[in-house]
């Protein structure tokens, strides 16, 4: 591989953690903006799962009404 290709690969590897963290934040912010709460276990009583939080590690729970 050429030196230029190696530099591009290194740059991509360095940016990967930052991009994955931004996706986790965007997921959680979207949940909070829709008046949801993040739950790692089941959603509380009178709430339903409508999405995910923390990069798909938790559920976004919103009230039924």
Biopython code that builds the backbone (N, CA, C, O; Angstrom):
import numpy as np
from Bio.PDB.StructureBuilder import StructureBuilder

atoms = [
    (1, "UNK", "N", (0.837, -1.183, 0.000)),
    (1, "UNK", "CA", (0.000, 0.000, 0.000)),
    (1, "UNK", "C", (0.879, 1.241, 0.000)),
    (1, "UNK", "O", (1.996, 1.240, 0.516)),
    (2, "UNK", "N", (0.348, 2.282, -0.584)),
    (2, "UNK", "CA", (1.114, 3.519, -0.647)),
    (2, "UNK", "C", (1.026, 4.266, 0.684)),
    (2, "UNK", "O", (0.179, 3.968, 1.527)),
    (3, "UNK", "N", (1.902, 5.224, 0.848)),
    (3, "UNK", "CA", (1.939, 6.011, 2.080)),
    (3, "UNK", "C", (0.666, 6.851, 2.228)),
    (3, "UNK", "O", (0.175, 7.064, 3.337)),
    (4, "UNK", "N", (0.145, 7.319, 1.104)),
    (4, "UNK", "CA", (-1.071, 8.127, 1.156)),
    (4, "UNK", "C", (-2.262, 7.289, 1.636)),
    (4, "UNK", "O", (-3.078, 7.758, 2.429)),
    (5, "UNK", "N", (-2.354, 6.064, 1.155)),
    (5, "UNK", "CA", (-3.440, 5.177, 1.576)),
    (5, "UNK", "C", (-3.323, 4.847, 3.060)),
    (5, "UNK", "O", (-4.334, 4.757, 3.756)),
    (6, "UNK", "N", (-2.107, 4.668, 3.546)),
    (6, "UNK", "CA", (-1.894, 4.382, 4.966)),
    (6, "UNK", "C", (-2.328, 5.574, 5.823)),
    (6, "UNK", "O", (-2.909, 5.391, 6.893)),
    (7, "UNK", "N", (-2.049, 6.787, 5.359)),
    (7, "UNK", "CA", (-2.459, 7.981, 6.104)),
    (7, "UNK", "C", (-3.982, 8.096, 6.166)),
    (7, "UNK", "O", (-4.541, 8.473, 7.196)),
    (8, "UNK", "N", (-4.641, 7.770, 5.067)),
    (8, "UNK", "CA", (-6.100, 7.829, 5.034)),
    (8, "UNK", "C", (-6.688, 6.795, 5.990)),
    (8, "UNK", "O", (-7.635, 7.096, 6.717)),
    (9, "UNK", "N", (-6.138, 5.582, 5.997)),
    (9, "UNK", "CA", (-6.615, 4.546, 6.912)),
    (9, "UNK", "C", (-6.400, 4.947, 8.364)),
    (9, "UNK", "O", (-7.268, 4.716, 9.207)),
    (10, "UNK", "N", (-5.269, 5.536, 8.659)),
    (10, "UNK", "CA", (-4.993, 5.983, 10.021)),
    (10, "UNK", "C", (-5.987, 7.071, 10.437)),
    (10, "UNK", "O", (-6.484, 7.059, 11.564)),
    (11, "UNK", "N", (-6.271, 7.989, 9.551)),
    (11, "UNK", "CA", (-7.233, 9.047, 9.845)),
    (11, "UNK", "C", (-8.624, 8.467, 10.104)),
    (11, "UNK", "O", (-9.317, 8.899, 11.024)),
    (12, "UNK", "N", (-9.027, 7.495, 9.297)),
    (12, "UNK", "CA", (-10.330, 6.863, 9.498)),
    (12, "UNK", "C", (-10.397, 6.129, 10.830)),
    (12, "UNK", "O", (-11.418, 6.179, 11.516)),
    (13, "UNK", "N", (-9.325, 5.452, 11.197)),
    (13, "UNK", "CA", (-9.299, 4.741, 12.476)),
    (13, "UNK", "C", (-9.343, 5.703, 13.660)),
    (13, "UNK", "O", (-9.918, 5.381, 14.699)),
    (14, "UNK", "N", (-8.747, 6.870, 13.510)),
    (14, "UNK", "CA", (-8.768, 7.853, 14.587)),
    (14, "UNK", "C", (-10.134, 8.520, 14.725)),
    (14, "UNK", "O", (-10.532, 8.894, 15.829)),
    (15, "UNK", "N", (-10.847, 8.669, 13.625)),
    (15, "UNK", "CA", (-12.150, 9.328, 13.660)),
    (15, "UNK", "C", (-13.291, 8.391, 14.051)),
    (15, "UNK", "O", (-14.362, 8.859, 14.436)),
    (16, "UNK", "N", (-13.085, 7.102, 13.962)),
    (16, "UNK", "CA", (-14.145, 6.140, 14.248)),
    (16, "UNK", "C", (-14.717, 6.264, 15.658)),
    (16, "UNK", "O", (-15.941, 6.272, 15.790)),
    (17, "UNK", "N", (-13.915, 6.362, 16.720)),
    (17, "UNK", "CA", (-14.507, 6.510, 18.064)),
    (17, "UNK", "C", (-15.311, 7.797, 18.225)),
    (17, "UNK", "O", (-16.340, 7.797, 18.899)),
    (18, "UNK", "N", (-14.868, 8.868, 17.629)),
    (18, "UNK", "CA", (-15.594, 10.136, 17.743)),
    (18, "UNK", "C", (-16.949, 10.048, 17.053)),
    (18, "UNK", "O", (-17.939, 10.576, 17.559)),
    (19, "UNK", "N", (-16.999, 9.396, 15.920)),
    (19, "UNK", "CA", (-18.256, 9.262, 15.184)),
    (19, "UNK", "C", (-19.222, 8.356, 15.939)),
    (19, "UNK", "O", (-20.420, 8.637, 15.984)),
    (20, "UNK", "N", (-18.727, 7.280, 16.527)),
    (20, "UNK", "CA", (-19.614, 6.372, 17.255)),
    (20, "UNK", "C", (-20.168, 7.044, 18.508)),
    (20, "UNK", "O", (-21.315, 6.790, 18.878)),
    (21, "UNK", "N", (-19.383, 7.894, 19.169)),
    (21, "UNK", "CA", (-19.878, 8.620, 20.335)),
    (21, "UNK", "C", (-20.923, 9.651, 19.928)),
    (21, "UNK", "O", (-21.894, 9.867, 20.653)),
    (22, "UNK", "N", (-20.737, 10.278, 18.794)),
    (22, "UNK", "CA", (-21.717, 11.256, 18.320)),
    (22, "UNK", "C", (-23.041, 10.571, 18.017)),
    (22, "UNK", "O", (-24.101, 11.153, 18.250)),
    (23, "UNK", "N", (-23.002, 9.354, 17.505)),
    (23, "UNK", "CA", (-24.235, 8.616, 17.231)),
    (23, "UNK", "C", (-24.953, 8.276, 18.528)),
    (23, "UNK", "O", (-26.181, 8.331, 18.584)),
    (24, "UNK", "N", (-24.213, 7.927, 19.562)),
    (24, "UNK", "CA", (-24.830, 7.602, 20.850)),
    (24, "UNK", "C", (-25.481, 8.837, 21.453)),
    (24, "UNK", "O", (-26.577, 8.754, 22.007)),
    (25, "UNK", "N", (-24.827, 9.956, 21.352)),
    (25, "UNK", "CA", (-25.386, 11.193, 21.892)),
    (25, "UNK", "C", (-26.632, 11.581, 21.108)),
    (25, "UNK", "O", (-27.635, 11.977, 21.702)),
    (26, "UNK", "N", (-26.584, 11.473, 19.794)),
    (26, "UNK", "CA", (-27.735, 11.845, 18.979)),
    (26, "UNK", "C", (-28.935, 10.958, 19.305)),
    (26, "UNK", "O", (-30.067, 11.440, 19.344)),
    (27, "UNK", "N", (-28.700, 9.682, 19.538)),
    (27, "UNK", "CA", (-29.751, 8.736, 19.886)),
    (27, "UNK", "C", (-30.416, 9.135, 21.201)),
    (27, "UNK", "O", (-31.643, 9.152, 21.301)),
    (28, "UNK", "N", (-29.614, 9.452, 22.193)),
    (28, "UNK", "CA", (-30.124, 9.814, 23.512)),
    (28, "UNK", "C", (-30.821, 11.169, 23.479)),
    (28, "UNK", "O", (-31.867, 11.342, 24.105)),
    (29, "UNK", "N", (-30.257, 12.122, 22.762)),
    (29, "UNK", "CA", (-30.858, 13.455, 22.666)),
    (29, "UNK", "C", (-32.218, 13.368, 21.981)),
    (29, "UNK", "O", (-33.160, 14.046, 22.390)),
    (30, "UNK", "N", (-32.329, 12.551, 20.954)),
    (30, "UNK", "CA", (-33.603, 12.374, 20.272)),
    (30, "UNK", "C", (-34.652, 11.822, 21.225)),
    (30, "UNK", "O", (-35.807, 12.249, 21.198)),
    (31, "UNK", "N", (-34.260, 10.886, 22.056)),
    (31, "UNK", "CA", (-35.185, 10.323, 23.038)),
    (31, "UNK", "C", (-35.648, 11.393, 24.018)),
    (31, "UNK", "O", (-36.841, 11.507, 24.300)),
    (32, "UNK", "N", (-34.718, 12.165, 24.528)),
    (32, "UNK", "CA", (-35.074, 13.199, 25.511)),
    (32, "UNK", "C", (-35.947, 14.291, 24.902)),
    (32, "UNK", "O", (-36.833, 14.823, 25.571)),
    (33, "UNK", "N", (-35.703, 14.627, 23.638)),
    (33, "UNK", "CA", (-36.501, 15.668, 22.984)),
    (33, "UNK", "C", (-37.945, 15.230, 22.780)),
    (33, "UNK", "O", (-38.844, 16.069, 22.731)),
    (34, "UNK", "N", (-38.177, 13.931, 22.661)),
    (34, "UNK", "CA", (-39.540, 13.420, 22.491)),
    (34, "UNK", "C", (-40.165, 13.066, 23.836)),
    (34, "UNK", "O", (-41.114, 12.284, 23.902)),
    (35, "UNK", "N", (-39.624, 13.648, 24.911)),
    (35, "UNK", "CA", (-40.114, 13.452, 26.277)),
    (35, "UNK", "C", (-40.024, 12.002, 26.724)),
    (35, "UNK", "O", (-40.886, 11.506, 27.450)),
    (36, "UNK", "N", (-38.962, 11.327, 26.279)),
    (36, "UNK", "CA", (-38.738, 9.949, 26.685)),
    (36, "UNK", "C", (-37.680, 9.861, 27.765)),
    (36, "UNK", "O", (-36.968, 10.827, 28.040)),
    (37, "UNK", "N", (-37.586, 8.689, 28.375)),
    (37, "UNK", "CA", (-36.568, 8.422, 29.386)),
    (37, "UNK", "C", (-35.846, 7.147, 28.997)),
    (37, "UNK", "O", (-36.461, 6.209, 28.491)),
    (38, "UNK", "N", (-34.554, 7.110, 29.228)),
    (38, "UNK", "CA", (-33.753, 5.943, 28.886)),
    (38, "UNK", "C", (-33.806, 4.923, 30.018)),
    (38, "UNK", "O", (-33.673, 5.274, 31.191)),
    (39, "UNK", "N", (-34.001, 3.658, 29.655)),
    (39, "UNK", "CA", (-34.074, 2.589, 30.641)),
    (39, "UNK", "C", (-33.293, 1.385, 30.130)),
    (39, "UNK", "O", (-33.507, 0.930, 29.007)),
    (40, "UNK", "N", (-32.386, 0.871, 30.958)),
    (40, "UNK", "CA", (-31.608, -0.295, 30.563)),
    (40, "UNK", "C", (-32.396, -1.587, 30.740)),
    (40, "UNK", "O", (-32.082, -2.595, 30.107)),
    (41, "UNK", "N", (-33.409, -1.569, 31.587)),
    (41, "UNK", "CA", (-34.252, -2.745, 31.801)),
    (41, "UNK", "C", (-35.582, -2.525, 31.091)),
    (41, "UNK", "O", (-35.642, -1.795, 30.102)),
    (42, "UNK", "N", (-36.626, -3.139, 31.575)),
    (42, "UNK", "CA", (-37.944, -2.933, 30.987)),
    (42, "UNK", "C", (-38.416, -1.505, 31.231)),
    (42, "UNK", "O", (-37.984, -0.849, 32.179)),
    (43, "UNK", "N", (-39.296, -1.041, 30.374)),
    (43, "UNK", "CA", (-39.874, 0.287, 30.580)),
    (43, "UNK", "C", (-40.775, 0.250, 31.809)),
    (43, "UNK", "O", (-41.429, -0.762, 32.063)),
    (44, "UNK", "N", (-40.819, 1.343, 32.577)),
    (44, "UNK", "CA", (-41.691, 1.394, 33.753)),
    (44, "UNK", "C", (-43.169, 1.254, 33.371)),
    (44, "UNK", "O", (-43.536, 1.323, 32.198)),
    (45, "UNK", "N", (-43.990, 1.059, 34.383)),
    (45, "UNK", "CA", (-45.428, 0.920, 34.198)),
    (45, "UNK", "C", (-45.994, 2.169, 33.525)),
    (45, "UNK", "O", (-45.571, 3.286, 33.824)),
    (46, "UNK", "N", (-46.930, 1.980, 32.637)),
    (46, "UNK", "CA", (-47.591, 3.043, 31.871)),
    (46, "UNK", "C", (-46.641, 3.746, 30.897)),
    (46, "UNK", "O", (-46.882, 4.891, 30.514)),
    (47, "UNK", "N", (-45.578, 3.071, 30.501)),
    (47, "UNK", "CA", (-44.662, 3.602, 29.485)),
    (47, "UNK", "C", (-44.413, 2.511, 28.453)),
    (47, "UNK", "O", (-44.525, 1.322, 28.752)),
    (48, "UNK", "N", (-44.072, 2.926, 27.235)),
    (48, "UNK", "CA", (-43.791, 1.960, 26.175)),
    (48, "UNK", "C", (-42.466, 2.299, 25.510)),
    (48, "UNK", "O", (-42.057, 3.459, 25.484)),
    (49, "UNK", "N", (-41.805, 1.295, 24.978)),
    (49, "UNK", "CA", (-40.530, 1.488, 24.291)),
    (49, "UNK", "C", (-40.798, 2.052, 22.899)),
    (49, "UNK", "O", (-41.575, 1.484, 22.133)),
    (50, "UNK", "N", (-40.156, 3.165, 22.577)),
    (50, "UNK", "CA", (-40.361, 3.795, 21.270)),
    (50, "UNK", "C", (-39.071, 3.932, 20.474)),
    (50, "UNK", "O", (-39.108, 4.338, 19.313)),
    (51, "UNK", "N", (-37.949, 3.607, 21.066)),
    (51, "UNK", "CA", (-36.671, 3.742, 20.376)),
    (51, "UNK", "C", (-35.553, 3.237, 21.261)),
    (51, "UNK", "O", (-35.770, 2.408, 22.145)),
    (52, "UNK", "N", (-34.352, 3.743, 21.015)),
    (52, "UNK", "CA", (-33.191, 3.312, 21.782)),
    (52, "UNK", "C", (-32.417, 4.513, 22.311)),
    (52, "UNK", "O", (-32.611, 5.646, 21.871)),
    (53, "UNK", "N", (-31.532, 4.232, 23.270)),
    (53, "UNK", "CA", (-30.643, 5.235, 23.855)),
    (53, "UNK", "C", (-29.249, 4.631, 23.984)),
    (53, "UNK", "O", (-29.075, 3.415, 23.902)),
    (54, "UNK", "N", (-28.283, 5.477, 24.183)),
    (54, "UNK", "CA", (-26.908, 5.052, 24.450)),
    (54, "UNK", "C", (-26.407, 4.036, 23.424)),
    (54, "UNK", "O", (-25.891, 2.975, 23.773)),
    (55, "UNK", "N", (-26.573, 4.387, 22.163)),
    (55, "UNK", "CA", (-26.077, 3.567, 21.061)),
    (55, "UNK", "C", (-26.680, 2.165, 21.093)),
    (55, "UNK", "O", (-25.969, 1.167, 20.966)),
    (56, "UNK", "N", (-27.994, 2.104, 21.262)),
    (56, "UNK", "CA", (-28.791, 0.874, 21.261)),
    (56, "UNK", "C", (-28.565, -0.022, 22.468)),
    (56, "UNK", "O", (-28.912, -1.202, 22.421)),
    (57, "UNK", "N", (-27.999, 0.497, 23.536)),
    (57, "UNK", "CA", (-27.810, -0.305, 24.744)),
    (57, "UNK", "C", (-29.012, -0.214, 25.676)),
    (57, "UNK", "O", (-29.190, -1.082, 26.530)),
    (58, "UNK", "N", (-29.838, 0.814, 25.530)),
    (58, "UNK", "CA", (-30.996, 1.012, 26.400)),
    (58, "UNK", "C", (-32.219, 1.335, 25.548)),
    (58, "UNK", "O", (-32.111, 1.643, 24.361)),
    (59, "UNK", "N", (-33.379, 1.257, 26.184)),
    (59, "UNK", "CA", (-34.632, 1.565, 25.504)),
    (59, "UNK", "C", (-35.046, 3.000, 25.802)),
    (59, "UNK", "O", (-34.788, 3.520, 26.888)),
    (60, "UNK", "N", (-35.681, 3.623, 24.840)),
    (60, "UNK", "CA", (-36.286, 4.939, 25.050)),
    (60, "UNK", "C", (-37.752, 4.699, 25.385)),
    (60, "UNK", "O", (-38.513, 4.206, 24.552)),
    (61, "UNK", "N", (-38.145, 5.046, 26.599)),
    (61, "UNK", "CA", (-39.506, 4.799, 27.077)),
    (61, "UNK", "C", (-40.286, 6.104, 27.125)),
    (61, "UNK", "O", (-39.812, 7.103, 27.665)),
    (62, "UNK", "N", (-41.497, 6.084, 26.550)),
    (62, "UNK", "CA", (-42.373, 7.256, 26.565)),
    (62, "UNK", "C", (-43.697, 6.891, 27.201)),
    (62, "UNK", "O", (-44.105, 5.730, 27.166)),
    (63, "UNK", "N", (-44.376, 7.875, 27.784)),
    (63, "UNK", "CA", (-45.688, 7.605, 28.381)),
    (63, "UNK", "C", (-46.692, 7.114, 27.337)),
    (63, "UNK", "O", (-46.583, 7.435, 26.154)),
    (64, "UNK", "N", (-47.661, 6.340, 27.790)),
    (64, "UNK", "CA", (-48.679, 5.816, 26.879)),
    (64, "UNK", "C", (-49.578, 6.913, 26.334)),
    (64, "UNK", "O", (-50.074, 6.778, 25.216)),
    (65, "UNK", "N", (-49.807, 7.981, 27.065)),
    (65, "UNK", "CA", (-50.685, 9.059, 26.617)),
    (65, "UNK", "C", (-50.010, 10.381, 26.647)),
    (65, "UNK", "O", (-50.617, 11.393, 26.298)),
]
sb = StructureBuilder()
sb.init_structure("model")
sb.init_model(0)
sb.init_chain("A")
sb.init_seg("    ")
for serial, (resi, resn, name, xyz) in enumerate(atoms, 1):
    if name == "N":
        sb.init_residue(resn, " ", resi, " ")
    sb.init_atom(name, np.array(xyz, "f"), 0.0, 1.0, " ", f" {name:<3s}", serial, name[0])
structure = sb.get_structure()
